[in-house]
Amino acid sequence: MNHIELTLPDNRTLEIHWSGQPTDSAIVFHHGTPGASLTWESWLPTVADEGGFGIAYSRAGYGQSARNEGRTVIDNTEDIAAIVKHFGLTSFVSIGWSGGGPHCLADTVLPQSVAAISIAGVGAYGVPDLNFLEGMGEENHVEFSAAVAGSAEIEKWMQEYSDGTAKVTGPQLIEALGGLIGPADKQILTPEVAELVAQEFRYGLKSGYYGWMDDDLAFVQLWGFDLAQISKPVELWQGDEDFMVPHAHGQWLAAKIPHAELHIVPGEGHISLGIHMRAQIIRRALKYLKSELSAIDA
């Protein structure tokens, strides 16, 4: 993978990894919460092998990316617009996993956006027709209750609990995730996979917990864009054994986004879904880009 640190218009820096031959069309990857660009370390070479150009970045406050205090979901599109400009993209497909889901959907407001694919992405908090926490592990109930209480309470929670995630090792991972993972995810977390996931957490939190904290605060307020106004193709992928983001979130998003395509995959959890469906999702993303190019050529 190639690595750069992009200086943004507000002088923050954004960490970016990329793979494949740079062109004016790409897949842009949004990691989960917590996480970093390294989440996509096994995805980017697959994109390149399929002849595509893949770009992954660490959201503000994660990894080596500078914090953007007070950011909302829609604010993140300013960073994506800077990536688009830097690489000269005329078209891109967003893929977001978990907490990256809302951020990849927000990209559809950008004119260069072709489509968005959300993998186990969260729905909105505080809406009348989605019980955000229902079916989630107890750990998420405590964390998001703190976020709803405000920045002081969620920072207190971060100070108490984030250090364990920032230092977690592969052998500790299953116990550390507790009720957030079920049988499907425990099975996929072989020693090798568990260490890779633990490494992503450690790297994402190497500079502190503010990226994670800012994500949580963004999720419990308005995202800043209207799902009903999305006109680009959207795919929603969910496992039916996901205890971190239950599939009710995917069903809610599918009901709100016009023409969204929902895939509920039996027997998959939060982590296993992306691992098992990786090649298929990448091929679908590249197909959207090829369709766009064909339309332009015509």
N, C-alpha and C positions, 0 to 999 in steps of 0.2 A: 504494500500500500504506500502511496505517496502522502506526504504530510505538509501542510502549510498552516501558518497563523495569519489570518486575514484581518487587516485593520479596517474597522467599520467607520462610517461617517461620524459617529460620536466618539471615535478614538478608542472604543473597546476593541479587544482582539477576540477572534472567533477561531477555534481550533477545527481544522477540516482534514479529513482523510479521503483519498479518492483512488480509484482503480479503473483501468481500461484506457483506451485511447480517447483523449478529450475531444468531444464534438460539441455541436450546439444543441444536443438533446441529451438528457441524463435522467437517472433515477436519483432522487434526493431522499435520504434516510433520516428519520426522526427516532431517536432512542427513547427508551422508557424512563420511568421514575422510580428510583434513581438510575443513572446510567451515564453513558458517554459514547463517543463515536466508535469506541472499540467494540460496542455491542454488535457492530456490523462487520467485524473482522473476517468472518467466514462467508458473508454475503457478497462483499465487494469483489473478491476474486471470481465468484460465480457469475456476477454480472459481466465481468471482463471476458470470461470464458464463453459467454453467450454473445459476445460482440458488442456489448453495451458499455456505457460510461456511468459509473456509480460514484456518488458523493455522499459522505457521511460527515456530520459535524457534531460537536458537543454543544448542547444548549447553554445559554448564558448561565454562568455559575458552576458549571460542571467541567471536570478535567482541566484543561488549560484555557478554557474560555472565560473571559471576564464576566463578572456579575452584571445584571441589568435589574437593579432593585425596583420592585413594584411592577414588573412586567405582567401583562395579561397574555392570554393565548394569542390574540390577534397581533399583539406587539411583536411576537416572534417572527411574523412575516416580513418585518423590516430586515431582519438578519438574513432571511431566505432571499429577499430581493437583492441584498448585497452579494450573496453567493451567485445568484443568477447573473448579475452584472459582471462579476469578476470572471466567470467562466464563459461569458458571452452566450448564455443559453437562450434559445428561442422557444424551446418546449421542454417540459420536465413532468415526470410523474412522481408524486410524493408517496412514500411508504412510511407509516408510523406504527410503532409497537407500543401497546399499553398507554402510558402517559404521553407517548408520541402521537397517539391517535388524534386527539383534538388539534394538535399542531399541524399534522399533515392535512386535515380537513380545512384548516384555516388557509392553507396555501392556495386553495381553489379561488380565492379572491384575486390572485395575481394573474395578469394576462397571459403569462407564459405557461401556466398550469394546464396540463392536458387531462389528468385524472388523479385520484387519490385512493390509496389502499390502506385501510386501517386494520391492524392485526390486534385483536383483543383490546381495542381502544375504549376508554371510558366515555360514558354519556355525561350529560350536564348534571350538576348538583342543584338541589333545591327546587326542581321542577315538579309540578303536581302529579305527573303521570310516570315518574320513575323513582322508585325507592333506591337511591344511589348505593346504600350500604347493604341492602338485603342480599344474602347469600355470600357476602364477603367474609373472610376470616376476621376474627376478633381484633387482630392487630390493626387492620384498616379502620375499624370502628373507632379505636382510640386515637389513631393518627388524624383522621379527618375531623373528628370532634374537636381536636385541638386547633386545626386549621380554621374551622368555622368560628372558633372563639377569638381568632385574630392573631396578628403577627407575634405578639408577646407570648401567647400560649403555645403556638406551634414552634417558636424558637426554644422555649423551655423543653418541649418534647424532643426536639432535635438534639439539644444539649445532653439529654438523658439517654437517648436511644440510638442516635446516628453513628456513634463511635463504633458500636459493634458491627454495623454494616460496613463501615469504612475500613475495618480490619479483618473482615471475615475471610476465612480460608475455605477451600473446597470441601474438606471433611466436615466443616462446621455448618455448611450452607443449608442442608435440609432442616436441621434443627433450628437454625436462625430464622428460616422462613415460616416455620410453625404451621398455623392453620391457613396460611395463604396458598399452600399447594396441596394437591390431592394425589391419589395414586398415579395418575398419568405423568405428572411432573416429577414425582419421586422416582419413577422408573427411568425417565429420560436422564436424570441427573446422575449419570455414571461418574466415577472419580474424575475422569478427564473433562467431561462437560461441566461438572460442578465447579471445578477449578477455573474454567474459562468464565463462567458467570460470576464467580467470586472476584476474579480479576477485573471484570467490568465494573463491579460495584466499587472496588478499591480505587480504581483509576478515576472513576467519576467523582469520587468524594475526596480526592487527593488534596484539593485546595479548601476543603471545608464542606459544610452542609447547605450552603445558601442556594445552590441550584435546586436541590430537592425541596427546600423550604419554599422557594419562590414558585415552583411547580404546584405544590399543594395549595398555596394561596390563590394561584391562578385558577385552579380547578373548582374552587368553591365560590367563584364569582362569575359574572357574565363573561362569556368567551369573547364577545365583541364582534361577532358576525352572525348572520341568520342562516341556519341550516336549510331552511326552506328556499333560500335564494341560490343554493348551489346548483349550477347548471352543468358542471363537468361530471363525467362518469365517476362513481364512487363504489368501491367494493369494501364490504365489511366482513372480516373473518373472525370467527369466535369458536372456541372449543366448548363442548357441553360439560366438561369437567374442570372448568376454570373457577377457582375460589378467590382469585385476586381481582378479576374483573368478570363477574358472571355474565352469561350470554344475554341476560335481560338488557344489558347495555347496548349490545349490538341490535337487538330487536327494537329498542327505543330509537336508536339512530336511524335504522332502516325506515321507521315510520315517519321520521321528520325530514329525511333527505329525499327529494324527488328522484325516482328511478334508481335508488341505491340497490345494489345487488348483495344480498346477505347469504353468507356461507356459514352454517352451523356445522362444525365437523365433529362427528361422534367420537368419543373416546380420547379427545385431546384436551390438555390443560393449558395453562397460561404460557408456559415455557415450551412444552412439547409441540404446540401448534406451529410456532414459527420454525422450529427445527425440521419437523416433518413436511411442512408445506413450503419450505424455502424455495426450492427449484420451481415449483408450480407458480408461486406468486411472482417470482422474478420474470418468468416467461410471460405472464399476463401483463406485467408492467411494460415490458419491452414491446409487447404487441400493441399497446396503446400508443407508444411512441412511433412505431412503424406505421400505424394507421394514420397518425397525424402527418407524418412525412409523405405518405401516399396521397393524402388529400391536398397537401401543398403542391406536390409535383403535378397533380392533375389540373 
